[in-house]
Amino acid sequence: MVNKSILSPSMFNSNSSSTDTKIAVLEERLSSYEVMLKRIDEAIQMMGTTSQNISKMLTVHDQKIEQCGKTDEMISNMISELKDENHQQHLKVSEKIGELEKKIEEVAKFRWILIGVAAVVSFAFSQSAVVVDVLTPDQPPAKIQIYDSVL
């Protein structure tokens, strides 16, 4: 059932000024809606632009992360190489220190041998009669003389 009061032709014809007012109000509302739609369209466009910018930033960020990963890997490789080189240098230095210790031991042995030989030679030399005769001067025997002195 259709309500006749709503669809009655008298409603449209009854008062043209009220109809004009209604139309003016509707036009005003329509223009408000158009302004809101424009703003919504602008907001959607700004959101699209922002989304594109965010996508670009994420791409750049991902590239930087990838580059940092490569840099970290390269630094790790360099550290490993330095460790290996340091280990090799340590081994070389240890070998040289060992060689020097052997030489020092040889010099110390040679020194003690020389000291022993010198001690034996000096003892033998000191016990030799020739050395005693050479080192001790011959003194004439002491004589006691009496002097007469006239005073």
C-alpha contacts under 8 A as a table, 3 or more apart, distances in Angstrom:
res1	aa1	res2	aa2	distance
3	N	6	I	5.90
3	N	7	L	7.06
4	K	7	L	5.27
4	K	8	S	5.67
5	S	8	S	5.27
6	I	11	M	7.72
7	L	11	M	7.55
8	S	11	M	5.71
8	S	12	F	7.65
9	P	12	F	5.47
9	P	13	N	6.39
10	S	13	N	4.98
10	S	14	S	5.26
11	M	14	S	5.42
11	M	15	N	7.67
12	F	15	N	7.18
12	F	16	S	7.57
12	F	19	T	7.12
13	N	16	S	6.44
15	N	18	S	5.43
15	N	19	T	6.40
16	S	19	T	4.90
16	S	20	D	6.06
17	S	20	D	4.92
17	S	21	T	6.07
18	S	21	T	4.93
18	S	22	K	6.06
19	T	22	K	4.95
19	T	23	I	6.06
20	D	23	I	4.98
20	D	24	A	6.01
21	T	24	A	4.96
21	T	25	V	6.09
22	K	25	V	5.08
22	K	26	L	6.06
23	I	26	L	4.93
23	I	27	E	5.95
24	A	27	E	4.96
24	A	28	E	6.06
25	V	28	E	5.00
25	V	29	R	6.12
26	L	29	R	5.01
26	L	30	L	5.94
27	E	30	L	4.87
27	E	31	S	6.09
28	E	31	S	5.14
28	E	32	S	6.22
29	R	32	S	4.98
29	R	33	Y	6.13
30	L	33	Y	4.98
30	L	34	E	6.13
31	S	34	E	4.89
31	S	35	V	6.22
32	S	35	V	5.11
32	S	36	M	6.20
33	Y	36	M	4.97
33	Y	37	L	6.03
34	E	37	L	4.98
34	E	38	K	6.14
35	V	38	K	5.07
35	V	39	R	6.23
36	M	39	R	5.02
36	M	40	I	6.07
37	L	40	I	4.89
37	L	41	D	6.00
38	K	41	D	5.00
38	K	42	E	6.12
39	R	42	E	5.00
39	R	43	A	6.06
40	I	43	A	4.98
40	I	44	I	6.08
41	D	44	I	5.04
41	D	45	Q	6.17
42	E	45	Q	5.04
42	E	46	M	6.10
43	A	46	M	4.99
43	A	47	M	6.04
44	I	47	M	4.99
44	I	48	G	6.14
45	Q	48	G	4.98
45	Q	49	T	6.19
46	M	49	T	5.04
46	M	50	T	5.98
47	M	50	T	4.94
47	M	51	S	5.95
48	G	51	S	4.98
48	G	52	Q	6.22
49	T	52	Q	5.09
49	T	53	N	6.20
50	T	53	N	5.00
50	T	54	I	6.06
51	S	54	I	5.04
51	S	55	S	6.14
52	Q	55	S	5.01
52	Q	56	K	6.26
53	N	56	K	5.07
53	N	57	M	6.14
54	I	57	M	4.98
54	I	58	L	6.05
55	S	58	L	5.09
55	S	59	T	6.18
56	K	59	T	5.07
56	K	60	V	6.26
57	M	60	V	5.10
57	M	61	H	5.98
58	L	61	H	4.86
58	L	62	D	6.01
59	T	62	D	5.12
59	T	63	Q	6.25
60	V	63	Q	5.06
60	V	64	K	6.20
61	H	64	K	5.06
61	H	65	I	6.18
62	D	65	I	5.04
62	D	66	E	6.14
63	Q	66	E	5.05
63	Q	67	Q	6.09
64	K	67	Q	4.96
64	K	68	C	6.04
65	I	68	C	5.02
65	I	69	G	6.19
66	E	69	G	5.04
66	E	70	K	6.34
67	Q	70	K	5.06
67	Q	71	T	6.12
68	C	71	T	4.91
68	C	72	D	6.01
69	G	72	D	5.06
69	G	73	E	6.19
70	K	73	E	5.08
70	K	74	M	6.14
71	T	74	M	5.01
71	T	75	I	6.10
72	D	75	I	5.08
72	D	76	S	6.11
73	E	76	S	5.04
73	E	77	N	6.23
74	M	77	N	5.07
74	M	78	M	6.22
75	I	78	M	5.01
75	I	79	I	6.14
76	S	79	I	5.08
76	S	80	S	6.21
77	N	80	S	5.06
77	N	81	E	6.19
78	M	81	E	5.03
78	M	82	L	6.13
79	I	82	L	5.02
79	I	83	K	6.11
80	S	83	K	5.03
80	S	84	D	6.26
81	E	84	D	5.12
81	E	85	E	6.13
82	L	85	E	5.01
82	L	86	N	5.88
83	K	86	N	5.04
83	K	87	H	6.06
84	D	87	H	5.07
84	D	88	Q	6.24
85	E	88	Q	5.12
85	E	89	Q	6.19
86	N	89	Q	5.08
86	N	90	H	6.03
87	H	90	H	4.98
87	H	91	L	6.26
88	Q	91	L	5.13
88	Q	92	K	6.32
89	Q	92	K	5.04
89	Q	93	V	6.13
90	H	93	V	5.13
90	H	94	S	6.06
91	L	94	S	5.02
91	L	95	E	6.18
92	K	95	E	5.11
92	K	96	K	6.27
93	V	96	K	5.06
93	V	97	I	6.11
94	S	97	I	5.07
94	S	98	G	6.17
95	E	98	G	5.04
95	E	99	E	6.25
96	K	99	E	5.03
96	K	100	L	6.16
97	I	100	L	5.06
97	I	101	E	6.13
98	G	101	E	5.11
98	G	102	K	6.31
99	E	102	K	5.14
99	E	103	K	6.32
100	L	103	K	5.03
100	L	104	I	6.09
101	E	104	I	5.02
101	E	105	E	6.15
102	K	105	E	5.09
102	K	106	E	6.23
103	K	106	E	5.00
103	K	107	V	6.16
104	I	107	V	5.03
104	I	108	A	6.08
105	E	108	A	4.99
105	E	109	K	6.14
106	E	109	K	5.09
106	E	110	F	6.11
107	V	110	F	5.02
107	V	111	R	6.06
108	A	111	R	5.01
108	A	112	W	6.28
109	K	112	W	5.23
109	K	113	I	6.16
110	F	113	I	5.03
110	F	114	L	6.16
111	R	114	L	5.06
111	R	115	I	6.16
112	W	115	I	4.96
112	W	116	G	6.09
113	I	116	G	5.09
113	I	117	V	6.10
114	L	117	V	5.06
114	L	118	A	5.95
115	I	118	A	5.06
115	I	119	A	6.08
116	G	119	A	5.06
116	G	120	V	6.18
117	V	120	V	5.16
117	V	121	V	6.00
118	A	121	V	5.08
118	A	122	S	5.87
119	A	122	S	5.14
119	A	123	F	6.05
120	V	123	F	5.15
120	V	124	A	6.02
121	V	124	A	5.09
121	V	125	F	5.79
122	S	125	F	4.92
122	S	126	S	5.92
123	F	126	S	5.07
123	F	127	Q	6.25
124	A	127	Q	5.24
124	A	128	S	6.32
125	F	128	S	5.32
125	F	131	V	6.51
126	S	131	V	6.46
126	S	132	V	6.96
127	Q	131	V	7.52
127	Q	132	V	7.42
128	S	131	V	5.36
128	S	132	V	6.43
129	A	132	V	4.98
129	A	133	D	6.08
130	V	133	D	5.10
130	V	134	V	6.05
131	V	134	V	5.00
131	V	135	L	5.87
132	V	135	L	5.19
132	V	136	T	5.88
133	D	136	T	5.35
133	D	137	P	7.05
134	V	137	P	6.84
